[in-house]
Structure formats: C-alpha cells, structure tokens
Amino acid sequence: MEETRLEILRSEIDRIDDSIVALLEKRLEVARQIALVDWKKPVFDQVRQKTILKRLHEQFPEMDNKALTAIYDEIMKMCRAVYKE
C-alpha cells in the first residue's frame, strides 16, 4: 500500500518537473524575443532582478528566501545567455 502511494507521489513530482521545464522553455523564448527588441539596453538589469525577487518573496513567503534567490539567479543567468546567441 505504501509503495503504491509512493509511486503515485513520485509520478506527481515527475509531472510537476515536466511543467517546470516547459515553463522555463517559455521563459527562454520570451527572453529571446526581448533580445531582438531590447538590444540597446544592458542585458543585466540589477533593479529589474531585485524587483522580480522581491515580488516572488512577497508572493511566496513560505519559500526559503536564499533557495528561491539561488534558483532565480540561475534562471536569470540562463535567460541572459540567450542574448549572446
């Protein structure tokens, strides 16, 4: 019984992971579109990054701030890389 529940929960984690990666792909596509439009501005906008993180920390206060910041630092780094493509 417990093993069946574990498999169900792991399947749910797999579906969530698939959704996360699909959303990351969408974010990268939007970053590519921004790269085409916004080419005169710097790639890294520290004010914008801080604004995004502040909004997310406020919207999801139960999340660990350090972990969320680390995750978003990587996401933003990945998105900034499309400007160099």
N, C-alpha and C positions, 0 to 999 in steps of 0.2 A: 504494500500500500504506500509506504513512504517513498519507495523508489519510483513509483508511478507519479507521485506528486512532484518529486524532484525533476523528473523528465519533463513534466508539464511546465514547471517553472523555468527550467533551462531553455525550453522551446520559446517561452515568452521573452527571455533575455535575448535569444537569437533574433526574434522579430524586432525587438527594440534596437539592437545593434544594427540591423539592416536599415531601419528607419533613420538612425543617427547618421549612417554613412550616406544614405540618399540625400539627407538634408545638407550634409557637408558638400556633396557634389553640387547641389543647387546654389549654395553659398559661393562656391568657387566659380560657377558660371556667372553669377551676378558680379563677382569681383572682376572677371574677365571683361564684362560689359562696361564696368566702371573704368577699367584700364583704357578702354577705347575712347571714352568720353572725357575723362578727367585727367588727361595726360599732362596738363600744365601744373598740376598741384603735386606736392610731395606724396610719395607712396605711403609713408608712415605719418599718421596724424595722431600725435600723442593725446591731444584733447579729445578727439573722437574716440580713441581707445578707452580712455578713462571714463568717458560718458557712457559707453556701452557697458563697461564693467560695473559702474555704479548702478545703472538701471537693472542689470541682471542680479546684483547682490540685493537690491531692494525688492525685486520681484520674487526672488527665491531665497529668503533669509535663512531657511533651514539648511541650505547647502554650505559646505565648508568654504569660506572666502578664499583661502590660499589655494585650495584644489581647483575651484572654479576659475580663479585668475590664471593658474598654470595651464589649465585646459584651453582657456581662451587665448592665452599668449601663443600657444601652438597653432590654434585655428587661425589666428590673425597672421601669424608668420607664414602659414601655408597659403593664405589668400594673397598676401603681399607678393609671394613668389610668382603669381600669375602676371604681375606687372612686368616681369623680366622675360616672359615667354615671347 
